[in-house]
């Protein structure tokens, strides 16, 4: 089983959107038994908050549903994951600093690394760039990640 963890700061918006979209893609491909998909946040203020209301609404408009509650990223999450997918370059650098093993560090990817059109960009903050643009990016990156994982199954 492939384990994927999506990471942002508060685990109420972008990482949840990635988890929700990717999980739906996995399900649509009949691969839900081949992947363990979670999302986590880095903030020390995470208290089990639900998905951001606006993000939930915009995802719902595209046919995605989430009952997610926020959770804090742990070292165990990082070490046990095959893919650690982050929404920003700063997060990638920060997480690499948390890990000792070079093999573990190689598991950290910017979400847009899985998109030929968006490579190297950060997943945009929906409150700064708009929810539709954020979800467009999320969908493209999730599809790219799915293709990579399908090739390795």
N, C-alpha and C positions, 0 to 999 in steps of 0.2 A: 504494500500500500504506500502510495506517495503522500507525504504530509506537506501541506502548504500553509504558511502563515503570512497573512497580510498585515502590515504594520503602518500606523500613522501615530499622531500624538495623543489624541483623546479617545480613539476607538469608537467614535460615534458618527463618523461621516465617510471619509474617503476609504479607509481600510474596510469598513463595513460594506460599502458599495462594491468594492472589489470582491469581497467574500461572497456577497449575495449574487452578483452577476456570474462569477466563476462557478459557484455551486450550481446555479441554474444551467449553465452550459454543460457542466459535467453530467447533470441529471438528464438533460436532453440527448446526450450522447450515449446514455445507458452505462455510464462509468462511475456512478455514485459509490459503488463498492470498491473502487480502486484508489480513491483519494479521501484523505482526511483534511478538510479545509476549515481553517479558523482565522480569526483576526484578533489583533491585540493593539494596545496603545502603550506609549511610554510615559505618559503623564502620571505623576504620583497622586493626582487628585481623582483618579478613576474610581467611581463608586457604584458600578453596576448600572449606569445610566442607559436608557434606551437609545436606539438609533435617533439621530437628529430628525426632528419632525419634518423639516423641509426636504431633507434627503429621502426620507421614507416616502413622502408624497410624490416626489419626482421619480423615484424608482418604481413606485406603484403605477404611475402613468405609463411606464414602459413594460409593465407586466411582471415586475419583480416584487416579491414580498419578503419582509424581514421582521423577525421578532427578537433581534439581537439585543443583548445587554453588554455594555462595555466591560472589558477585562484588561488587566495589566500584563504586559509582556514579561515572561520569566526567562531565565537562562535555560531552563529545561525546554521551553518552547523553541528556543533558538537551536539548541543542540539536537533536539529530536526531529527537527524539520529538514526536509529535503530541499525546499525552496522557501526562502525568506524574501518576501516581496515588499519593498518600501515605496512610499509615495514621493519622497524627496531625496535629493543628494545629501543633505545634512543628516538625515536619518541613516543613510547608507554608511556614511563616515562614522557616525556615532556607534552604530551597531558593530561595525568592524572593530572598533576600539574595545568593545565588550568581550570579544571572542579571542581566544588564544590560538586555537588550531587554525592553520591555513586552510584546511579542508572545510571547516565551518565557515570561515570568511568567504570562501568561494560560493557559498549557497545564497549570499545576499545579492539581490538584484533590484535595480530600479524598475518599477512596473513598466515603464516605457521602453525598457530594453527588449520587450517582447513585441514591439511595434516598429515596423520599418518607417512609418510616417512620423512617429513621435519620439524616436530613440534619443535618449539623453535629457529629455524634458522631465519636469516634475508634474505629477498629477495636480492640476490646478485646484486651489482652494475654491470651493463652490460659492462661498460668500464674496469672493473677490472677482471671480470670472463668470459666475453663473452655474447653476446646477446642470443645465443641459450640456454645456461644454464639458464639465467635469465627468458626467456620466458617459458622454461620447468617448472620452479618453479611456475611462474605465472599461467600457465594452470592447474597445479595440485592443487594449492590453490583455484583457482576460481571454479574448479569442486567440491572441498570439501565444499566451502561456499554455492554453489548452492544446494547441497544435504541437508545441514542444513536448509536452508531457505525453501526448498520444504517440509520438514518434518513439518514445522510450518504453512504452508499455509492451 
